[in-house]
Amino acid sequence: MGAHELSMARRLYEGVADVPGVTVYGDWPALELGEASARTGVVALNVSGLDSAEVSDALMDGWGIATRPGAHCAPLMHRALGTERQGIVRLSTSWFTTPEEIDVAIGAIREIAEE
């Protein structure tokens, strides 16, 4: 995973981790960017009691943000997390992701959580 993708994922993670009603799964390892990391450019979250598909649809319809909701072919992980019915919303970063796009996603997630 490249440093840019990780820095964008970290920006997203830190931007939504403290939003009331938002649960972010996983933590951010205490590594400096550029070091080997177990993290990827994916941030997995849920918003309150909303189904992950509802959150995903709201992000696409309101802000044009594509995500992947659901169980992600990982039923045992969802059982362990207690998200079997809700699923999880995954947002991915890439080399092309900009800080401005991350900031829009953070604002969108905040807005959905406030509703």
Chimera marker file (.cmm) of the C-alpha trace (Angstrom):
<marker_set name="trace">
<marker id="1" x="0.000" y="0.000" z="0.000" r="1" g="1" b="0" radius="0.5"/>
<marker id="2" x="1.375" y="3.381" z="-0.970" r="1" g="1" b="0" radius="0.5"/>
<marker id="3" x="1.890" y="6.276" z="1.374" r="1" g="1" b="0" radius="0.5"/>
<marker id="4" x="-0.697" y="8.443" z="-0.404" r="1" g="1" b="0" radius="0.5"/>
<marker id="5" x="-3.489" y="5.872" z="-0.093" r="1" g="1" b="0" radius="0.5"/>
<marker id="6" x="-2.673" y="5.368" z="3.570" r="1" g="1" b="0" radius="0.5"/>
<marker id="7" x="-2.563" y="9.095" z="4.263" r="1" g="1" b="0" radius="0.5"/>
<marker id="8" x="-5.991" y="9.564" z="2.644" r="1" g="1" b="0" radius="0.5"/>
<marker id="9" x="-7.433" y="6.616" z="4.577" r="1" g="1" b="0" radius="0.5"/>
<marker id="10" x="-5.965" y="7.990" z="7.791" r="1" g="1" b="0" radius="0.5"/>
<marker id="11" x="-7.465" y="11.426" z="7.077" r="1" g="1" b="0" radius="0.5"/>
<marker id="12" x="-10.876" y="9.792" z="6.604" r="1" g="1" b="0" radius="0.5"/>
<marker id="13" x="-10.474" y="7.578" z="9.673" r="1" g="1" b="0" radius="0.5"/>
<marker id="14" x="-9.490" y="10.511" z="11.890" r="1" g="1" b="0" radius="0.5"/>
<marker id="15" x="-12.229" y="12.701" z="10.417" r="1" g="1" b="0" radius="0.5"/>
<marker id="16" x="-15.069" y="10.351" z="11.310" r="1" g="1" b="0" radius="0.5"/>
<marker id="17" x="-13.770" y="8.370" z="14.312" r="1" g="1" b="0" radius="0.5"/>
<marker id="18" x="-15.189" y="10.831" z="16.867" r="1" g="1" b="0" radius="0.5"/>
<marker id="19" x="-18.468" y="11.626" z="15.114" r="1" g="1" b="0" radius="0.5"/>
<marker id="20" x="-21.388" y="10.772" z="17.438" r="1" g="1" b="0" radius="0.5"/>
<marker id="21" x="-23.294" y="7.799" z="16.061" r="1" g="1" b="0" radius="0.5"/>
<marker id="22" x="-20.445" y="6.619" z="13.832" r="1" g="1" b="0" radius="0.5"/>
<marker id="23" x="-18.623" y="3.382" z="14.587" r="1" g="1" b="0" radius="0.5"/>
<marker id="24" x="-15.301" y="2.907" z="12.792" r="1" g="1" b="0" radius="0.5"/>
<marker id="25" x="-13.997" y="-0.649" z="12.777" r="1" g="1" b="0" radius="0.5"/>
<marker id="26" x="-10.328" y="-1.279" z="13.413" r="1" g="1" b="0" radius="0.5"/>
<marker id="27" x="-7.787" y="1.130" z="14.741" r="1" g="1" b="0" radius="0.5"/>
<marker id="28" x="-4.918" y="2.989" z="13.235" r="1" g="1" b="0" radius="0.5"/>
<marker id="29" x="-1.555" y="1.447" z="14.050" r="1" g="1" b="0" radius="0.5"/>
<marker id="30" x="0.990" y="3.734" z="15.618" r="1" g="1" b="0" radius="0.5"/>
<marker id="31" x="3.219" y="3.672" z="12.549" r="1" g="1" b="0" radius="0.5"/>
<marker id="32" x="4.610" y="6.567" z="10.629" r="1" g="1" b="0" radius="0.5"/>
<marker id="33" x="3.520" y="6.801" z="7.011" r="1" g="1" b="0" radius="0.5"/>
<marker id="34" x="5.998" y="5.048" z="4.787" r="1" g="1" b="0" radius="0.5"/>
<marker id="35" x="6.629" y="2.230" z="7.253" r="1" g="1" b="0" radius="0.5"/>
<marker id="36" x="5.317" y="-1.250" z="6.606" r="1" g="1" b="0" radius="0.5"/>
<marker id="37" x="1.713" y="-1.347" z="7.717" r="1" g="1" b="0" radius="0.5"/>
<marker id="38" x="-0.979" y="-3.910" z="8.249" r="1" g="1" b="0" radius="0.5"/>
<marker id="39" x="-3.509" y="-1.248" z="7.178" r="1" g="1" b="0" radius="0.5"/>
<marker id="40" x="-4.883" y="-0.791" z="3.693" r="1" g="1" b="0" radius="0.5"/>
<marker id="41" x="-6.634" y="2.162" z="2.123" r="1" g="1" b="0" radius="0.5"/>
<marker id="42" x="-10.029" y="0.983" z="3.389" r="1" g="1" b="0" radius="0.5"/>
<marker id="43" x="-12.094" y="2.521" z="6.184" r="1" g="1" b="0" radius="0.5"/>
<marker id="44" x="-15.012" y="0.423" z="7.441" r="1" g="1" b="0" radius="0.5"/>
<marker id="45" x="-17.818" y="2.074" z="9.393" r="1" g="1" b="0" radius="0.5"/>
<marker id="46" x="-21.465" y="2.184" z="10.353" r="1" g="1" b="0" radius="0.5"/>
<marker id="47" x="-23.773" y="5.058" z="11.162" r="1" g="1" b="0" radius="0.5"/>
<marker id="48" x="-26.053" y="4.581" z="14.163" r="1" g="1" b="0" radius="0.5"/>
<marker id="49" x="-28.692" y="1.936" z="13.581" r="1" g="1" b="0" radius="0.5"/>
<marker id="50" x="-28.869" y="2.516" z="9.830" r="1" g="1" b="0" radius="0.5"/>
<marker id="51" x="-28.487" y="-0.410" z="7.486" r="1" g="1" b="0" radius="0.5"/>
<marker id="52" x="-25.184" y="-0.219" z="5.604" r="1" g="1" b="0" radius="0.5"/>
<marker id="53" x="-27.050" y="-0.146" z="2.275" r="1" g="1" b="0" radius="0.5"/>
<marker id="54" x="-29.018" y="2.926" z="3.425" r="1" g="1" b="0" radius="0.5"/>
<marker id="55" x="-25.794" y="4.744" z="4.271" r="1" g="1" b="0" radius="0.5"/>
<marker id="56" x="-24.200" y="3.678" z="0.997" r="1" g="1" b="0" radius="0.5"/>
<marker id="57" x="-27.230" y="4.851" z="-0.990" r="1" g="1" b="0" radius="0.5"/>
<marker id="58" x="-27.270" y="8.189" z="0.837" r="1" g="1" b="0" radius="0.5"/>
<marker id="59" x="-23.576" y="8.737" z="0.104" r="1" g="1" b="0" radius="0.5"/>
<marker id="60" x="-24.090" y="7.994" z="-3.597" r="1" g="1" b="0" radius="0.5"/>
<marker id="61" x="-27.352" y="9.914" z="-4.002" r="1" g="1" b="0" radius="0.5"/>
<marker id="62" x="-26.323" y="12.975" z="-2.014" r="1" g="1" b="0" radius="0.5"/>
<marker id="63" x="-22.624" y="13.283" z="-2.739" r="1" g="1" b="0" radius="0.5"/>
<marker id="64" x="-21.727" y="10.883" z="-5.560" r="1" g="1" b="0" radius="0.5"/>
<marker id="65" x="-19.558" y="8.821" z="-3.211" r="1" g="1" b="0" radius="0.5"/>
<marker id="66" x="-19.315" y="5.159" z="-4.198" r="1" g="1" b="0" radius="0.5"/>
<marker id="67" x="-18.939" y="2.688" z="-1.327" r="1" g="1" b="0" radius="0.5"/>
<marker id="68" x="-19.444" y="-1.000" z="-0.743" r="1" g="1" b="0" radius="0.5"/>
<marker id="69" x="-22.056" y="-1.957" z="1.844" r="1" g="1" b="0" radius="0.5"/>
<marker id="70" x="-22.996" y="-5.335" z="3.220" r="1" g="1" b="0" radius="0.5"/>
<marker id="71" x="-21.365" y="-8.471" z="4.516" r="1" g="1" b="0" radius="0.5"/>
<marker id="72" x="-18.389" y="-8.547" z="2.108" r="1" g="1" b="0" radius="0.5"/>
<marker id="73" x="-18.401" y="-12.358" z="1.989" r="1" g="1" b="0" radius="0.5"/>
<marker id="74" x="-17.251" y="-12.421" z="5.616" r="1" g="1" b="0" radius="0.5"/>
<marker id="75" x="-20.096" y="-13.792" z="7.752" r="1" g="1" b="0" radius="0.5"/>
<marker id="76" x="-17.847" y="-14.904" z="10.607" r="1" g="1" b="0" radius="0.5"/>
<marker id="77" x="-16.290" y="-11.454" z="10.878" r="1" g="1" b="0" radius="0.5"/>
<marker id="78" x="-19.751" y="-9.880" z="10.973" r="1" g="1" b="0" radius="0.5"/>
<marker id="79" x="-20.865" y="-12.353" z="13.606" r="1" g="1" b="0" radius="0.5"/>
<marker id="80" x="-17.834" y="-11.409" z="15.732" r="1" g="1" b="0" radius="0.5"/>
<marker id="81" x="-18.542" y="-7.682" z="15.271" r="1" g="1" b="0" radius="0.5"/>
<marker id="82" x="-22.291" y="-8.014" z="15.795" r="1" g="1" b="0" radius="0.5"/>
<marker id="83" x="-23.005" y="-6.529" z="12.362" r="1" g="1" b="0" radius="0.5"/>
<marker id="84" x="-24.678" y="-9.530" z="10.726" r="1" g="1" b="0" radius="0.5"/>
<marker id="85" x="-27.938" y="-7.669" z="10.049" r="1" g="1" b="0" radius="0.5"/>
<marker id="86" x="-26.530" y="-4.175" z="9.491" r="1" g="1" b="0" radius="0.5"/>
<marker id="87" x="-23.431" y="-5.004" z="7.464" r="1" g="1" b="0" radius="0.5"/>
<marker id="88" x="-20.621" y="-2.459" z="7.195" r="1" g="1" b="0" radius="0.5"/>
<marker id="89" x="-19.927" y="0.407" z="4.791" r="1" g="1" b="0" radius="0.5"/>
<marker id="90" x="-16.448" y="0.334" z="3.249" r="1" g="1" b="0" radius="0.5"/>
<marker id="91" x="-14.810" y="3.376" z="1.716" r="1" g="1" b="0" radius="0.5"/>
<marker id="92" x="-11.598" y="2.854" z="-0.234" r="1" g="1" b="0" radius="0.5"/>
<marker id="93" x="-8.832" y="5.265" z="-1.161" r="1" g="1" b="0" radius="0.5"/>
<marker id="94" x="-6.488" y="5.161" z="-4.131" r="1" g="1" b="0" radius="0.5"/>
<marker id="95" x="-3.593" y="7.017" z="-5.664" r="1" g="1" b="0" radius="0.5"/>
<marker id="96" x="-6.149" y="9.352" z="-7.265" r="1" g="1" b="0" radius="0.5"/>
<marker id="97" x="-8.073" y="10.220" z="-4.075" r="1" g="1" b="0" radius="0.5"/>
<marker id="98" x="-7.686" y="13.872" z="-3.122" r="1" g="1" b="0" radius="0.5"/>
<marker id="99" x="-7.815" y="15.505" z="0.310" r="1" g="1" b="0" radius="0.5"/>
<marker id="100" x="-10.836" y="17.482" z="-0.898" r="1" g="1" b="0" radius="0.5"/>
<marker id="101" x="-12.704" y="14.260" z="-1.727" r="1" g="1" b="0" radius="0.5"/>
<marker id="102" x="-11.923" y="12.907" z="1.727" r="1" g="1" b="0" radius="0.5"/>
<marker id="103" x="-13.194" y="16.114" z="3.309" r="1" g="1" b="0" radius="0.5"/>
<marker id="104" x="-16.448" y="15.824" z="1.335" r="1" g="1" b="0" radius="0.5"/>
<marker id="105" x="-16.838" y="12.224" z="2.545" r="1" g="1" b="0" radius="0.5"/>
<marker id="106" x="-16.209" y="13.278" z="6.147" r="1" g="1" b="0" radius="0.5"/>
<marker id="107" x="-18.824" y="16.019" z="5.869" r="1" g="1" b="0" radius="0.5"/>
<marker id="108" x="-21.309" y="13.645" z="4.249" r="1" g="1" b="0" radius="0.5"/>
<marker id="109" x="-20.886" y="11.024" z="6.963" r="1" g="1" b="0" radius="0.5"/>
<marker id="110" x="-21.272" y="13.700" z="9.640" r="1" g="1" b="0" radius="0.5"/>
<marker id="111" x="-24.477" y="14.917" z="7.982" r="1" g="1" b="0" radius="0.5"/>
<marker id="112" x="-25.933" y="11.406" z="7.712" r="1" g="1" b="0" radius="0.5"/>
<marker id="113" x="-25.100" y="10.746" z="11.370" r="1" g="1" b="0" radius="0.5"/>
<marker id="114" x="-26.870" y="13.958" z="12.441" r="1" g="1" b="0" radius="0.5"/>
<marker id="115" x="-30.143" y="13.028" z="10.714" r="1" g="1" b="0" radius="0.5"/>
<link id1="1" id2="2" r="1" g="1" b="0" radius="0.2"/>
<link id1="2" id2="3" r="1" g="1" b="0" radius="0.2"/>
<link id1="3" id2="4" r="1" g="1" b="0" radius="0.2"/>
<link id1="4" id2="5" r="1" g="1" b="0" radius="0.2"/>
<link id1="5" id2="6" r="1" g="1" b="0" radius="0.2"/>
<link id1="6" id2="7" r="1" g="1" b="0" radius="0.2"/>
<link id1="7" id2="8" r="1" g="1" b="0" radius="0.2"/>
<link id1="8" id2="9" r="1" g="1" b="0" radius="0.2"/>
<link id1="9" id2="10" r="1" g="1" b="0" radius="0.2"/>
<link id1="10" id2="11" r="1" g="1" b="0" radius="0.2"/>
<link id1="11" id2="12" r="1" g="1" b="0" radius="0.2"/>
<link id1="12" id2="13" r="1" g="1" b="0" radius="0.2"/>
<link id1="13" id2="14" r="1" g="1" b="0" radius="0.2"/>
<link id1="14" id2="15" r="1" g="1" b="0" radius="0.2"/>
<link id1="15" id2="16" r="1" g="1" b="0" radius="0.2"/>
<link id1="16" id2="17" r="1" g="1" b="0" radius="0.2"/>
<link id1="17" id2="18" r="1" g="1" b="0" radius="0.2"/>
<link id1="18" id2="19" r="1" g="1" b="0" radius="0.2"/>
<link id1="19" id2="20" r="1" g="1" b="0" radius="0.2"/>
<link id1="20" id2="21" r="1" g="1" b="0" radius="0.2"/>
<link id1="21" id2="22" r="1" g="1" b="0" radius="0.2"/>
<link id1="22" id2="23" r="1" g="1" b="0" radius="0.2"/>
<link id1="23" id2="24" r="1" g="1" b="0" radius="0.2"/>
<link id1="24" id2="25" r="1" g="1" b="0" radius="0.2"/>
<link id1="25" id2="26" r="1" g="1" b="0" radius="0.2"/>
<link id1="26" id2="27" r="1" g="1" b="0" radius="0.2"/>
<link id1="27" id2="28" r="1" g="1" b="0" radius="0.2"/>
<link id1="28" id2="29" r="1" g="1" b="0" radius="0.2"/>
<link id1="29" id2="30" r="1" g="1" b="0" radius="0.2"/>
<link id1="30" id2="31" r="1" g="1" b="0" radius="0.2"/>
<link id1="31" id2="32" r="1" g="1" b="0" radius="0.2"/>
<link id1="32" id2="33" r="1" g="1" b="0" radius="0.2"/>
<link id1="33" id2="34" r="1" g="1" b="0" radius="0.2"/>
<link id1="34" id2="35" r="1" g="1" b="0" radius="0.2"/>
<link id1="35" id2="36" r="1" g="1" b="0" radius="0.2"/>
<link id1="36" id2="37" r="1" g="1" b="0" radius="0.2"/>
<link id1="37" id2="38" r="1" g="1" b="0" radius="0.2"/>
<link id1="38" id2="39" r="1" g="1" b="0" radius="0.2"/>
<link id1="39" id2="40" r="1" g="1" b="0" radius="0.2"/>
<link id1="40" id2="41" r="1" g="1" b="0" radius="0.2"/>
<link id1="41" id2="42" r="1" g="1" b="0" radius="0.2"/>
<link id1="42" id2="43" r="1" g="1" b="0" radius="0.2"/>
<link id1="43" id2="44" r="1" g="1" b="0" radius="0.2"/>
<link id1="44" id2="45" r="1" g="1" b="0" radius="0.2"/>
<link id1="45" id2="46" r="1" g="1" b="0" radius="0.2"/>
<link id1="46" id2="47" r="1" g="1" b="0" radius="0.2"/>
<link id1="47" id2="48" r="1" g="1" b="0" radius="0.2"/>
<link id1="48" id2="49" r="1" g="1" b="0" radius="0.2"/>
<link id1="49" id2="50" r="1" g="1" b="0" radius="0.2"/>
<link id1="50" id2="51" r="1" g="1" b="0" radius="0.2"/>
<link id1="51" id2="52" r="1" g="1" b="0" radius="0.2"/>
<link id1="52" id2="53" r="1" g="1" b="0" radius="0.2"/>
<link id1="53" id2="54" r="1" g="1" b="0" radius="0.2"/>
<link id1="54" id2="55" r="1" g="1" b="0" radius="0.2"/>
<link id1="55" id2="56" r="1" g="1" b="0" radius="0.2"/>
<link id1="56" id2="57" r="1" g="1" b="0" radius="0.2"/>
<link id1="57" id2="58" r="1" g="1" b="0" radius="0.2"/>
<link id1="58" id2="59" r="1" g="1" b="0" radius="0.2"/>
<link id1="59" id2="60" r="1" g="1" b="0" radius="0.2"/>
<link id1="60" id2="61" r="1" g="1" b="0" radius="0.2"/>
<link id1="61" id2="62" r="1" g="1" b="0" radius="0.2"/>
<link id1="62" id2="63" r="1" g="1" b="0" radius="0.2"/>
<link id1="63" id2="64" r="1" g="1" b="0" radius="0.2"/>
<link id1="64" id2="65" r="1" g="1" b="0" radius="0.2"/>
<link id1="65" id2="66" r="1" g="1" b="0" radius="0.2"/>
<link id1="66" id2="67" r="1" g="1" b="0" radius="0.2"/>
<link id1="67" id2="68" r="1" g="1" b="0" radius="0.2"/>
<link id1="68" id2="69" r="1" g="1" b="0" radius="0.2"/>
<link id1="69" id2="70" r="1" g="1" b="0" radius="0.2"/>
<link id1="70" id2="71" r="1" g="1" b="0" radius="0.2"/>
<link id1="71" id2="72" r="1" g="1" b="0" radius="0.2"/>
<link id1="72" id2="73" r="1" g="1" b="0" radius="0.2"/>
<link id1="73" id2="74" r="1" g="1" b="0" radius="0.2"/>
<link id1="74" id2="75" r="1" g="1" b="0" radius="0.2"/>
<link id1="75" id2="76" r="1" g="1" b="0" radius="0.2"/>
<link id1="76" id2="77" r="1" g="1" b="0" radius="0.2"/>
<link id1="77" id2="78" r="1" g="1" b="0" radius="0.2"/>
<link id1="78" id2="79" r="1" g="1" b="0" radius="0.2"/>
<link id1="79" id2="80" r="1" g="1" b="0" radius="0.2"/>
<link id1="80" id2="81" r="1" g="1" b="0" radius="0.2"/>
<link id1="81" id2="82" r="1" g="1" b="0" radius="0.2"/>
<link id1="82" id2="83" r="1" g="1" b="0" radius="0.2"/>
<link id1="83" id2="84" r="1" g="1" b="0" radius="0.2"/>
<link id1="84" id2="85" r="1" g="1" b="0" radius="0.2"/>
<link id1="85" id2="86" r="1" g="1" b="0" radius="0.2"/>
<link id1="86" id2="87" r="1" g="1" b="0" radius="0.2"/>
<link id1="87" id2="88" r="1" g="1" b="0" radius="0.2"/>
<link id1="88" id2="89" r="1" g="1" b="0" radius="0.2"/>
<link id1="89" id2="90" r="1" g="1" b="0" radius="0.2"/>
<link id1="90" id2="91" r="1" g="1" b="0" radius="0.2"/>
<link id1="91" id2="92" r="1" g="1" b="0" radius="0.2"/>
<link id1="92" id2="93" r="1" g="1" b="0" radius="0.2"/>
<link id1="93" id2="94" r="1" g="1" b="0" radius="0.2"/>
<link id1="94" id2="95" r="1" g="1" b="0" radius="0.2"/>
<link id1="95" id2="96" r="1" g="1" b="0" radius="0.2"/>
<link id1="96" id2="97" r="1" g="1" b="0" radius="0.2"/>
<link id1="97" id2="98" r="1" g="1" b="0" radius="0.2"/>
<link id1="98" id2="99" r="1" g="1" b="0" radius="0.2"/>
<link id1="99" id2="100" r="1" g="1" b="0" radius="0.2"/>
<link id1="100" id2="101" r="1" g="1" b="0" radius="0.2"/>
<link id1="101" id2="102" r="1" g="1" b="0" radius="0.2"/>
<link id1="102" id2="103" r="1" g="1" b="0" radius="0.2"/>
<link id1="103" id2="104" r="1" g="1" b="0" radius="0.2"/>
<link id1="104" id2="105" r="1" g="1" b="0" radius="0.2"/>
<link id1="105" id2="106" r="1" g="1" b="0" radius="0.2"/>
<link id1="106" id2="107" r="1" g="1" b="0" radius="0.2"/>
<link id1="107" id2="108" r="1" g="1" b="0" radius="0.2"/>
<link id1="108" id2="109" r="1" g="1" b="0" radius="0.2"/>
<link id1="109" id2="110" r="1" g="1" b="0" radius="0.2"/>
<link id1="110" id2="111" r="1" g="1" b="0" radius="0.2"/>
<link id1="111" id2="112" r="1" g="1" b="0" radius="0.2"/>
<link id1="112" id2="113" r="1" g="1" b="0" radius="0.2"/>
<link id1="113" id2="114" r="1" g="1" b="0" radius="0.2"/>
<link id1="114" id2="115" r="1" g="1" b="0" radius="0.2"/>
</marker_set>
